[in-house]
Amino acid sequence: MIRHQKPDLYRWLKALWRTRVPLPPEMQRAKEVIAAIDKGGVPLNPARINDIARNLGLEVSRKAPVEETIQRIRLAVMRSQR
């Protein structure tokens, strides 16, 4: 039995022409930081990480460890992708 390829082609074309909504700037910034960290980068400025978290709506203490804040940012990014 031969399966028709039209539905797959249609789905592909539809996805190709679908307009993509740009991410809000704070979410884009968070994704960029997480991607850099995943590639092996080390965040040198904890204030910048805290600022990104606050822009995402997270409450962050100045005394919170950077690793904890990064994990919270990572969870916020994952939640937004659903």
C-alpha positions as CSV (number, residue, x, y, z in Angstrom):
1,M,0.0,0.0,0.0
2,I,1.5,3.4,-1.1
3,R,1.0,6.3,1.3
4,H,0.3,9.6,-0.3
5,Q,2.8,12.4,0.3
6,K,0.4,15.3,-0.1
7,P,-0.5,15.8,3.6
8,D,3.1,15.8,4.7
9,L,4.0,18.3,1.9
10,Y,1.1,20.5,2.9
11,R,2.1,20.5,6.5
12,W,5.7,21.4,5.6
13,L,4.6,24.2,3.3
14,K,2.2,25.5,5.9
15,A,4.9,25.5,8.6
16,L,7.3,27.2,6.2
17,W,4.9,30.1,5.5
18,R,3.6,30.4,9.1
19,T,4.5,33.7,10.6
20,R,6.6,33.4,13.7
21,V,5.9,35.7,16.6
22,P,9.2,37.1,17.9
23,L,10.0,36.4,21.6
24,P,9.7,39.2,24.1
25,P,13.1,40.8,24.6
26,E,13.5,39.6,28.2
27,M,12.7,36.0,27.1
28,Q,15.2,36.2,24.2
29,R,17.9,37.5,26.5
30,A,17.2,34.7,29.0
31,K,17.4,32.1,26.2
32,E,20.7,33.6,25.0
33,V,22.2,33.4,28.5
34,I,21.1,29.8,29.0
35,A,22.5,28.8,25.6
36,A,25.8,30.5,26.4
37,I,26.0,28.7,29.8
38,D,25.1,25.4,28.1
39,K,28.0,25.8,25.7
40,G,30.4,26.1,28.6
41,G,30.3,29.8,29.4
42,V,30.5,31.1,32.9
43,P,28.4,34.1,34.0
44,L,30.8,36.7,35.3
45,N,28.3,39.3,36.4
46,P,25.7,38.1,38.9
47,A,23.9,41.4,38.7
48,R,23.2,40.8,35.0
49,I,21.8,37.3,35.8
50,N,19.6,38.8,38.6
51,D,18.4,41.5,36.2
52,I,17.4,38.9,33.6
53,A,15.5,36.9,36.2
54,R,13.7,40.0,37.5
55,N,12.7,41.0,34.0
56,L,11.1,37.5,33.7
57,G,9.0,38.3,36.8
58,L,11.1,36.2,39.2
59,E,11.8,37.5,42.7
60,V,15.5,37.2,43.3
61,S,17.5,38.1,46.4
62,R,20.8,39.8,46.0
63,K,22.2,37.1,48.2
64,A,20.9,34.2,46.2
65,P,23.5,32.0,44.6
66,V,24.0,32.5,40.9
67,E,23.5,28.8,40.1
68,E,20.1,28.9,41.8
69,T,19.1,31.9,39.8
70,I,20.2,30.3,36.6
71,Q,18.2,27.2,37.4
72,R,15.1,29.4,38.0
73,I,15.7,31.2,34.7
74,R,16.0,27.8,32.9
75,L,12.7,26.6,34.4
76,A,11.0,29.9,33.3
77,V,12.3,29.5,29.8
78,M,11.1,25.9,29.6
79,R,7.6,26.9,30.9
80,S,7.3,29.5,28.2
81,Q,8.1,27.0,25.5
82,R,5.0,24.9,26.3
